[in-house]
Amino acid sequence: MLRSRGVHHFGVAETVRKVVFRLPPTANLAPLLLIVAATPFAFAAPYLWLIYIVPLAVIVWIVRNRTTVDVEGLYARSTFSHRALTWDQLVSLKVEKRGKVSAVGTDSVVTPLPGVRLRHLSLLSRVSDGRVPDLSRSAE
């Protein structure tokens, strides 16, 4: 899911200042449905209530994983870690399997950017004020 802060006036968009890439909140419906389906089994025997850990872990993963991009840099947050990179610390972007994008810092550490895909590079270019090249415009 993309959330951008920008105002549209008469069909013209102002500069995008901040974008958050993450899974949509409706993705929580699947683990919540699993909780409901597991309830009859959870109390059938001792310690089967531990089955609730799996959907709760999935909900935590959905809520925590995100990438926030603003005019100052990138902030990638995963379930158990986070990393902030300013635009000066960003050396390149690495496109991995299935269009997933990772950031390579000046320290050569590759940081996965949750929620960012190849199709989002033009939006990254707009937010970064051109520090990230827009490949879709160079192809035209």
C-alpha positions as CSV (number, residue, x, y, z in Angstrom):
1,M,0.0,0.0,0.0
2,L,1.3,3.4,-0.8
3,R,0.4,6.4,1.3
4,S,1.7,9.7,-0.1
5,R,1.4,13.2,1.3
6,G,0.7,15.4,-1.6
7,V,-2.1,17.7,-2.6
8,H,-3.8,17.7,-5.9
9,H,-5.0,21.0,-7.3
10,F,-6.9,21.0,-10.6
11,G,-5.3,17.8,-11.7
12,V,-1.7,18.8,-11.0
13,A,0.1,17.1,-8.2
14,E,2.5,19.0,-5.9
15,T,5.8,17.6,-4.9
16,V,5.5,14.3,-2.9
17,R,7.3,14.8,0.4
18,K,6.8,11.4,2.1
19,V,5.7,7.9,0.9
20,V,5.2,4.8,3.0
21,F,5.4,1.4,1.3
22,R,3.7,-1.5,3.2
23,L,1.1,-4.2,2.9
24,P,-2.5,-3.0,3.1
25,P,-4.2,-3.3,6.5
26,T,-6.7,-5.7,4.9
27,A,-3.9,-8.3,4.8
28,N,-4.6,-8.8,8.5
29,L,-7.9,-10.5,7.6
30,A,-6.2,-13.8,6.7
31,P,-4.5,-14.3,10.1
32,L,-7.6,-13.1,11.9
33,L,-9.6,-15.7,10.0
34,L,-7.1,-18.3,11.0
35,I,-7.5,-17.3,14.7
36,V,-11.3,-17.9,14.3
37,A,-10.8,-21.2,12.6
38,A,-8.2,-22.4,15.1
39,T,-10.4,-21.7,18.2
40,P,-12.2,-25.0,18.2
41,F,-8.9,-26.8,18.2
42,A,-7.1,-24.5,20.6
43,F,-8.9,-25.7,23.7
44,A,-9.2,-29.4,22.7
45,A,-6.0,-30.4,24.4
46,P,-3.4,-28.9,26.7
47,Y,-1.0,-26.5,25.1
48,L,-2.9,-26.4,21.8
49,W,-3.7,-22.8,22.5
50,L,-0.1,-22.1,21.4
51,I,-1.5,-22.4,17.8
52,Y,-2.5,-18.7,18.2
53,I,1.2,-17.7,18.1
54,V,1.3,-18.3,14.3
55,P,-1.4,-15.9,13.2
56,L,-0.3,-13.3,15.8
57,A,3.2,-13.5,14.5
58,V,1.9,-13.0,10.9
59,I,-0.1,-9.9,12.1
60,V,3.1,-8.5,13.8
61,W,5.0,-9.1,10.5
62,I,2.4,-7.3,8.4
63,V,2.2,-4.3,10.7
64,R,6.0,-3.9,11.3
65,N,7.4,-4.3,7.7
66,R,7.5,-1.0,5.8
67,T,9.7,1.4,4.0
68,T,9.3,5.1,4.6
69,V,10.9,7.4,2.0
70,D,11.0,11.2,2.4
71,V,13.2,14.1,1.2
72,E,15.9,13.3,3.7
73,G,16.3,9.5,3.0
74,L,15.0,6.0,3.4
75,Y,13.9,4.2,6.6
76,A,13.5,0.4,6.2
77,R,11.8,-1.4,9.1
78,S,11.5,-5.2,9.3
79,T,10.1,-7.3,12.0
80,F,13.2,-7.3,14.2
81,S,15.4,-4.6,12.8
82,H,15.5,-1.2,11.1
83,R,17.9,0.9,9.1
84,A,17.9,4.6,8.2
85,L,19.9,5.8,5.2
86,T,20.2,9.4,4.1
87,W,20.3,10.1,0.4
88,D,24.1,10.8,0.7
89,Q,24.6,7.3,2.3
90,L,22.8,5.6,-0.6
91,V,25.2,4.2,-3.2
92,S,22.8,2.3,-5.4
93,L,19.5,0.4,-5.5
94,K,19.6,-3.3,-6.2
95,V,16.7,-5.0,-8.0
96,E,16.4,-8.6,-6.9
97,K,14.1,-11.5,-7.8
98,R,10.5,-10.7,-8.6
99,G,11.2,-6.9,-8.7
100,K,12.1,-6.5,-5.1
101,V,14.3,-3.5,-4.4
102,S,17.2,-3.3,-1.9
103,A,19.4,-0.3,-0.9
104,V,23.2,-0.5,-0.9
105,G,24.8,1.9,1.5
106,T,28.3,3.5,1.5
107,D,29.3,0.7,3.9
108,S,28.3,-1.9,1.2
109,V,25.5,-3.3,3.4
110,V,22.5,-4.4,1.3
111,T,19.3,-3.4,3.0
112,P,16.0,-4.9,1.7
113,L,13.3,-2.3,1.3
114,P,10.0,-3.9,2.4
115,G,7.1,-3.1,0.0
116,V,9.3,-1.3,-2.6
117,R,9.1,-2.9,-6.1
118,L,10.6,-2.0,-9.4
119,R,7.4,-0.2,-10.5
120,H,7.9,2.2,-7.6
121,L,11.2,3.7,-8.8
122,S,9.6,6.6,-10.5
123,L,7.9,7.5,-7.2
124,L,11.2,7.2,-5.4
125,S,12.7,9.5,-7.9
126,R,10.1,12.1,-7.3
127,V,10.4,11.9,-3.5
128,S,14.3,12.0,-3.6
129,D,14.2,15.1,-5.9
130,G,16.0,13.1,-8.7
131,R,18.7,11.5,-6.5
132,V,17.3,8.2,-7.6
133,P,17.1,8.2,-11.4
134,D,13.7,7.6,-13.0
135,L,14.2,4.7,-15.3
136,S,10.8,4.9,-16.9
137,R,11.5,8.4,-18.2
138,S,14.9,7.5,-19.5
139,A,13.3,4.7,-21.6
140,E,11.0,7.2,-23.3
